[in-house]
Amino acid sequence: MRAKLFVLLPGLVLAGHLGAAMADTLRLPIGDPTRSDHTAPVVLDAITDTRNNELIAAGELARRLADVNILFIGENHTDIDFHRVQDHVIRALHEAGREVLIGLEMFPYTRQTQLDRWTRGQYSEAEFLKEADWYGSWGYRWEYYADIFRYARDNGIRMFGINAPREVIRAVRSEGFDSLSAEDAEHIPSTVDTSSDEHRRLFKASFEADDMLHANMTEEQWEGMIRAQATWDAVMGFNAMQAVKRHGSPNAIVVVLIGAGHVTYGLGAERQIRPRYNGGIASLVPVQTVDHDGKTVREVQASYANFVWGLPPASDELYPSLGVSLAGSIGKQPNKIIQVSKDSLAESAGLKVGDVLISIDDKPVEALGSLRGVMADYDWGDSAILAIGRGDETVNIKVDFRRVPR
């Protein structure tokens, strides 16, 4: 199975996501030409500075970031080890005396009021999740990110939404830049660079060969996806840049928590803002030392990121997910299943493409956001009754939330 640097979720348009990375995306001779022709070691629990292949600890990393004002940290959204790295780096920078800001892919910049209220301590966690529409905006379990949010609140660290409203990226993908409404165009930078052949190469290399949802797309559809991805990169890079320019002191650093597909090889958000930003930019991407096929990962292309942090093999997801993609804005039924992931709970339960997911234990599912909100109530070992529309019938299917032994 090929690792995904980018995962297309129809209800969300696009999401940067890194699974257990494979050689075809870890060892591409692309990116910074001063580092793209050699490799850097990946060592468990060590940080590699890919300029010189030195192995360093988090405290030394903070010192080496002294001239950096924007740090992109790539993540796999559902692997807790990636979030522990982010948390560790934020703490190291704060304890080193840097003014730390946090940029968040998971929030559009239009939700800044709720983030400010959180960091001022004006919400309980339950109130924040509701008022900020966590599961509508993002959907991945709060628990993956909770320690970072709590540390920011307890230490007065401001957090900034850097994403665009989803409908804007959808419009870019389906209609192109010239057809955007004036209102939608206001949400994106004036310049979005879609010209990089290296970015196209990375983007296409990151999809699984057996991914039926995207395997038969036309070149026009691919171009729409790449255009949307580049716009997404540009929006998040621009808003991270604006956060540190407008709200930070000269000592400030904005740590951007963002899917690894927006970070690797400097071809995502960093590439979009470099022509317009004179400050220091760096990237850190955790890399698992064993891939999904059980093969040891000992090195990456040195241009993969400025720093790589060796992690243990991918663990099982901490929390259950059904493993389906819903139609979202595609078609008339946003809760229609258009993909069932291999070896998922949905596949085990017999869910099929074309089924309509009506409810889980009588809690209605209207689209992907509501599905994730409902699923947040369940843990491994639980079970649920799914009401499924199949043809002209409604079928009740029991799903046991059990992991498949490795």
N, C-alpha and C positions, 0 to 999 in steps of 0.2 A: 504494500500500500504506500502511495506517495504522500508525503507530508503536505499539509496545506498551509501556505503562507497567507493565502486569501481564501475566505469561504464565502460563497454567495448564498445569502439567505433571502429568498424572494420577498418575504414580508418586511425585510430590513434593507433591501437592495444589496448592500455589500457589508462585509465585516472583516477587518484584518485579524487574522488568527493564525497562530503557529502551533502545529502539532509536533510530534517527535520528528525532528528535521532529518531529511534524507540527503544522500550525496548529491542528487541532482539540483538541489537548491542551496546546499551548504558550500559547494565547491565550483561555483560559476566564476569564470575569469572576467568579471564585470565590476563596475563601481570605480572607486578611487584608483587611478592607474599606478600610483606609487605603491599600492598594496595588492593589486589584483593579480600579480604574477607569482605570488608565493603564498604559503599557508601559515596558519597560527595554531598552536596547540590548544586543545580543549581538555581541561583538567578538573576533575570533580572538586567542587567547593573552592575553586580558585578563580580569580579574575585574570584574564589574559589581556594585557595591553598589546594590541595587534600592531602597533608601530614598531615594537622591538621584541615582542614575544616574551616580555617579562611577566612573571606570575606575581600578583599583588593581592593584598587584602582590602577590605572596604575602606579602612582609614586612609590607606595610600591612594585609593581611587578618589576620595574626596579631595586630597591634595592635588592630584593630577587634573582635577576639574576646576582649578582655581581661576582659569581664564575662560571658562565655559559658562554661558548664560542660558543655553537651551540644551537640555539633555533628554533625548528620546530613549525610553526604556521599552523595548518590545515585549509583548506578553502573549501567552496562550491563555485565553480568557478563563478556561476551566481547569487550569493546573495550579494548585495552590503554591507550588514551589516558585513559580514565576512571580506571584504576588509577594511572596516572602522576600525575594530579591528586591523588588521595588520598595517594600517597606524598609528593608535594611539600608538601602542607599539613601532614602529620604532621611532616615534617622542619622546616618553617618554625616551627611551634609549639614543637617541642623545642629548636630553636636559639634561640628567643626566651626560653627559660627556663621555659616552662610545664611542669608535671607532666602528661604525656600518658598517657592510657589509650586502648586501642583496643577498641571493641565490634564484634563479628563476627556478622553475620547467618548466616554459613555454618556456625556451630557451635551446637548446643543448649547451654544453660547446664549441662547435666548432664555435659559433657565438659571441665569446667574443669581437672581434674587434668592432662590431656594438654597443654593450653595452658600451664599453669604450668611444666610440665617443659620445654616448648619454650623459653619465654623465659628459663629458667634455664640453657639450653644443655645439657640432659641428653639430647637426641635428636640424631641425625643427621637430615637431611631425609628420607631413606628410612624411618627408624624412625618419625618423626613421621607421615608420610603413612599408614603402616600402623597405628600404635597409635591415632591419632585418627580412623581410618577416613575419610580425606579424601573419597574418591570415593563412599563410602556416605552421608556426611553432606551433601556438597555436590555434587561431580561436575564442576564446571568446572575446567579445567586449572590445576594448581598454579602453573604458570609465570606466569599472570596476576597472582598474588598474592605470588609468592616474594620480590620485593624488599621489600615491606612487612613480611613476616614476618621476613626477615633483619635489617632495620633495627631492628625491635622487639627481637629477640634480642640484637643487638650493642650496643644502648643501654639494655638493662634496662627496656624499656617493657612493662608488663603488658597482656595481651590477654584479653578476656572473651567467652565465648560468650553470646549474648543470645537465641537462638531457643528455641523449645519443641520437644520431641520431635514428629516429624512426625505420629505417630499421634494425638496430642492434637488438632492442628488438623483432621485428617481427621474425627475424631469430632465436633468442633464443626460442621463443614460438614454432615455427614450426619445427625446426631442432634439438634443444638441444645444449648443450655446445660443445660437442665433434665434431659436424659438422660445427662449425663456421669457417669462413675463418680467416686467420691470421690478415687481416685488420679489420674485425669486432671484433675479440677478443681483439684488442688493446683498444677498447672503454669501456671495462668493467673491474672491479677489478679482481684480480687473484682468489679471493675467493667469492663465492655467496652462502649464506646459504639457502637451500631450505628444511631444515629438521624440521621446527617448526610445530608441530601438532596444536598449538594454532593459528598460523598464518593461517593455512588451515581452522580451525574452523571459524575464523573471516571472512575470505575471502568468504567462501560459505554462511555464514549467512547474507551476505550483499547484496545478489541478491534477487530481487522480485520473489515470488513464481510463478507469472504469466508471467515472462519474457520469452517469447517464443524463443527468440534468443539464450538463453543459457540453457533452461530447459531440452533439450534432448541431451546434450553433453555427450560424453563418458568419462570414467575416464581418458583416455589418453589425451583427449582434456582439461579436468580440470587441469591435471598435467602440460600441456603446458602453460596454463594461469597462474598458480601459479608460475611456473618457470620464466615466463616473469615478473610477478609482483615483485618477489624477486630480479630479476636482476635490474629492474627499481629502486627499493628501494636502492640496493647496489650502483648503479651508482650515484644516487643523494646524498646519504649520503657521499660517498667517495669524490665527487667533492665539497660538502659543507665543508668537513673536510680539503681538500686541499686549498680551498679559505682562510680559517682562518689561516691555518698553513703558507702558502706562502706569504700572502698579509696583514695579520693583525699583530698588535702589541700584546704584552701579555694582553692588556686591551680590545682587540677586541672581538666582538660578531657578528657572522653571523646569521641573521634572515632569515630563510628559508621559503619562501612562496610556499606551497605545498598542494596538495589535502589531505584532512583529512584521507583518506584511507591509506596513506603512514605514518601516524603519530600515530593513536590511539593505545592505549595499549602498546606503545613502540615496536610494533612487525614489523614495516616497516623499514624505513631508519635507525632509531636509533639502532635497533637490529643488523643490518648489520655492523655498524661501531664500536659498543661498544668494541669488542675485540681488536681493533687496535687504539683506541683513548683514551688518558688519561685525556683529558680535560673534563670540565663540559658540560653535555647535558641536555636539558629540552624541554618539549613540552607544548604547549597551544592550546586547541581546543575550539572554540566557540560552544555552544550548545543552540539550540532554546528551549524556555520554553514552547512552545506548538507545538505538532507534527502535521503532515499532516492530521491526523484524528481528530484534535481538542482536543486531550487529553493533560492535563498539564504534563510537564516534571519537576519533583521536585528534581531528583537526578540521578546521574550516578555512575557506579562503580568507586571507588577512583583510580583504576589503569588505567582508561580511558586516563588520561593525567596528567601531573604535575599540570597544571592549567586549569580550565574551565571558560569560560566567558559567562554569560547568555545573550542570544539575544532574541528579540521579535520573534513572529511566522514568518515563511517564508512568504515573500511578493511575489507578482507577479514579474516575471522577468522584469527587467527594459527595456529590448529590445526584440523584437520578434525573435523567431526561428521557423523553420518549424516543427521540431520534427520528423526528419527522420534519419535513419542510412544508409549510403551508403556503397557499397561493398568495396571501396578502392582497396587494392591489392588482394582482393579475387575475382577470376574470371577475365574475359576479359573486363568488363564494370565497371570502378571505380565509375561511377555515377548512378549505378543501386540501387534502393531502396530495402534494405533487412529487414528493420523494420520501422513501422509507430507507433509512440508513442500514447498511449491512450489519448484522450481529447486534442490532438495537433491541430495546424493549418492544418497540412497535412491531418489528419483524417477528419477534418471538410470539407476540400476541396475535399475529395474523392480520395486522392492519395492512391495507393495500393502497396503492396510488389510485386516486379517484374517490376514496372514502371521504366523508365529511365529518370532522370531529366536532360533535355537538356539545358535549359536556364531559366533565370528569367528576364523578360522585355528585352529580346534579349541579355542579358549578359550571356555568356556561363558558364556552370557549368561542370567542368571536374572531380572533386572529392570533398571530404569534405572540404579541405582547400579553394578551390575557392568558394564553397557554402557559407562558413562563410564570406569570403571577400565580396561577393555580398550582403549578408544579412546585412552587417554593414551599408549599405546605407539606411536602412528602420527603421522606428519607428512605434509604435502603432498608429493606425488610417490610415496608408498607405494601399495601395493595390498593387498587382503585377499580371502579367500574366506569368504563368509557362508553358513552352513548355515541354510536357511529351511524351516520346516514349512509346506507349502501343501496344504490338503486332507489327503489320506492319504499324501502323498509328502514326502520331504525333497529339497529342491533346493539345489544349490550355485551361488552367484552370485558372480562376481568384481566387486569394486568398486575402481575406480581413484580415488585421492584427488587429484582435480584441480579447481582452482577454475575457475569460469566467467568468462571475460574480460568486463569491464564495457564 
